[in-house]
Amino acid sequence: MDSSPSAFGALTQGWLSGAGLIMAIGAQNALVLRQGLLRSHVGPVVALCALSDLLLICLGVFGLGAAIASSDWLMNAFRYGGALFLIWYGVQAARRAWRGSGALEAASGSAGLWATLLSALAMTYLNPHVYLDTVVLLGLLGNQQPLDLRWAFATGASLASVMWFTVLGFGAAAAAGPLSRPLVWRGIDALIALLMFALGLQLLLGPLGV
């Protein structure tokens, strides 16, 4: 049986990696969720966040990954730094799952379209965690794929981002009741913790580059 990597396998790994990173609760996701609960400018905010992630993921997989691979010390710095961050991320998610402190509530009031989009831009491009998740971590994981399969990994990670922001924004109103329950976010955080630990170990133990 042929055990060589496949495009479907790379796409699936990209989707799982992107989903695990993008689902973590942060400022960007909180804004999308809030706009969804308020039913205000949902489409533009979802589109902006999803397209921004697509751009940054491609930059990481096709640009930064190659730059890192050309330098041994950068490779090791990002390998161990990224792995430590992922494991730390997993620990934080596990703590939230244990304590049940991850539920979000929507704030009242709604800003205009341009003010909302400016807020979304700031939370995306001025947020170091966004770069760490998309450009650095997904770039590193994508760089572990064979050169001809990196497009599939990037596609899977980008698809996860589009799906998540769409569900988060447009599904927020219908899910307002369940999302207010800490038990739901405890389950989500538990899954995120397991995936972050797995990704961290992959960076530590798996080969980087080709």
C-alpha positions in Angstrom: 0.0 0.0 0.0 1.3 3.5 -0.9 2.0 5.4 2.3 3.2 8.6 0.6 1.5 11.9 1.6 -1.6 12.8 -0.4 -3.3 16.1 -1.2 -6.4 15.0 0.8 -4.2 14.2 3.8 -2.4 17.5 3.6 -5.7 19.4 3.2 -7.1 17.6 6.2 -4.1 18.3 8.3 -4.3 22.0 7.2 -7.9 22.1 8.2 -7.4 20.5 11.6 -4.4 22.7 12.3 -6.2 25.9 11.2 -9.4 25.0 13.1 -7.5 24.3 16.3 -5.7 27.6 16.2 -8.6 29.8 15.0 -11.1 28.5 17.4 -9.2 29.8 20.4 -11.1 32.6 22.0 -9.4 36.0 21.4 -10.1 39.6 20.5 -10.8 38.8 16.8 -13.2 36.0 17.5 -14.9 38.0 20.2 -15.6 40.8 17.7 -17.1 38.4 15.1 -19.2 36.7 17.8 -20.4 40.1 19.1 -21.4 41.3 15.7 -23.2 38.1 15.0 -25.2 38.3 18.3 -26.0 41.9 17.5 -26.8 41.0 13.8 -24.8 44.1 12.8 -22.4 44.2 9.8 -21.9 40.4 10.0 -21.1 39.8 6.4 -18.4 42.5 6.0 -16.7 41.5 9.2 -16.7 37.8 8.4 -15.3 38.5 4.9 -12.6 40.8 6.2 -11.4 38.3 8.9 -11.5 35.3 6.6 -9.7 37.0 3.7 -7.1 38.3 6.1 -6.4 34.9 7.4 -6.2 33.5 3.9 -3.6 36.1 3.1 -1.5 35.5 6.2 -1.7 31.7 5.9 -0.4 31.8 2.3 2.3 34.2 3.4 3.4 31.8 6.1 3.2 28.6 4.0 4.7 29.9 0.8 6.8 32.8 2.0 8.0 32.6 5.6 8.3 28.9 5.6 10.9 29.0 2.9 12.7 31.9 4.7 12.8 29.9 7.9 14.0 26.7 6.1 17.0 28.6 4.7 18.3 29.4 8.2 19.2 26.7 10.7 19.1 29.0 13.7 15.7 30.6 12.6 14.4 27.1 12.0 15.3 26.0 15.5 14.1 29.3 17.1 10.7 29.0 15.5 10.6 25.3 16.1 11.1 25.5 19.8 9.4 28.8 20.3 6.4 27.7 18.3 6.3 24.4 20.2 6.5 26.1 23.6 3.8 28.5 22.6 1.5 25.7 21.4 2.0 23.8 24.6 1.4 26.9 26.7 -1.7 27.6 24.6 -2.8 24.0 25.3 -2.2 24.5 29.0 -4.3 27.7 29.0 -7.1 26.0 27.2 -7.0 23.1 29.6 -7.1 25.4 32.5 -10.2 27.2 31.0 -11.8 23.8 30.4 -11.2 22.8 34.0 -12.3 26.1 35.5 -15.2 26.7 33.1 -14.2 30.4 32.5 -14.4 30.6 28.7 -18.0 31.7 28.1 -18.5 35.0 26.2 -21.2 37.5 26.5 -22.1 40.1 23.8 -21.8 43.7 24.8 -24.7 46.0 24.1 -24.7 48.6 21.4 -23.5 48.6 17.7 -21.0 50.9 15.9 -21.2 52.0 12.3 -19.8 49.9 9.4 -16.5 51.7 9.0 -15.8 51.9 12.7 -16.6 48.2 13.0 -14.3 47.3 10.0 -11.5 49.5 11.5 -11.8 47.6 14.7 -11.7 44.3 12.9 -8.6 45.4 11.0 -6.9 46.5 14.2 -7.7 43.2 15.9 -6.3 41.3 12.9 -3.2 43.2 11.8 -2.1 44.8 15.1 -2.6 41.5 17.0 0.7 39.6 17.4 -1.2 36.4 18.2 -2.7 36.5 14.7 0.7 36.5 13.1 2.0 33.8 15.4 -1.0 31.6 14.6 -1.2 32.1 10.9 2.2 33.2 9.5 4.6 31.4 12.0 2.8 28.3 13.4 0.8 27.4 10.3 3.7 28.4 8.1 5.9 26.0 10.0 3.4 23.2 9.9 2.8 23.8 6.2 6.6 23.8 5.6 6.7 20.2 6.9 4.6 19.1 3.8 6.2 18.1 0.5 6.6 21.2 -1.7 3.8 20.0 -4.1 1.3 19.5 -1.3 1.7 22.8 0.5 -1.1 24.3 -1.5 -3.4 21.7 -0.1 -2.3 22.4 3.4 -2.8 26.1 2.9 -6.2 25.5 1.3 -7.3 23.3 4.3 -6.2 25.9 6.8 -7.8 28.7 4.9 -11.1 26.7 4.5 -11.1 26.1 8.3 -10.8 29.9 8.8 -13.6 30.7 6.4 -15.9 28.1 7.9 -15.2 29.1 11.5 -15.8 32.9 10.9 -18.9 32.1 8.9 -20.4 29.8 11.6 -19.3 32.2 14.4 -20.8 35.3 12.8 -24.0 34.0 11.1 -24.6 31.2 13.7 -24.1 33.4 16.7 -27.7 34.6 17.0 -29.1 31.0 16.9 -26.5 29.8 19.3 -26.8 32.7 21.8 -28.3 30.4 24.4 -25.8 27.5 24.2 -22.8 29.9 23.9 -23.8 31.5 27.2 -23.2 28.2 29.0 -19.7 27.6 30.4 -20.0 23.8 29.9 -20.1 24.3 26.1 -16.8 26.3 26.1 -15.3 23.8 28.5 -15.8 21.1 25.9 -14.4 23.3 23.1 -11.4 24.3 25.2 -10.7 20.7 26.1 -10.6 19.8 22.4 -8.3 22.8 21.7 -6.0 21.8 24.5 -5.6 18.2 23.0 -4.9 19.5 19.5 -2.4 22.2 20.7 -0.5 19.5 22.6 -0.4 17.3 19.5 0.7 20.1 17.3 3.4 21.2 19.8 4.8 17.6 19.8 4.7 17.5 16.0 6.9 20.6 15.9 9.3 19.2 18.4 9.6 15.7 16.9 8.7 16.1 13.3 11.1 17.2 10.5 11.1 20.8 9.3 11.8 21.7 5.7 12.5 19.4 2.8 
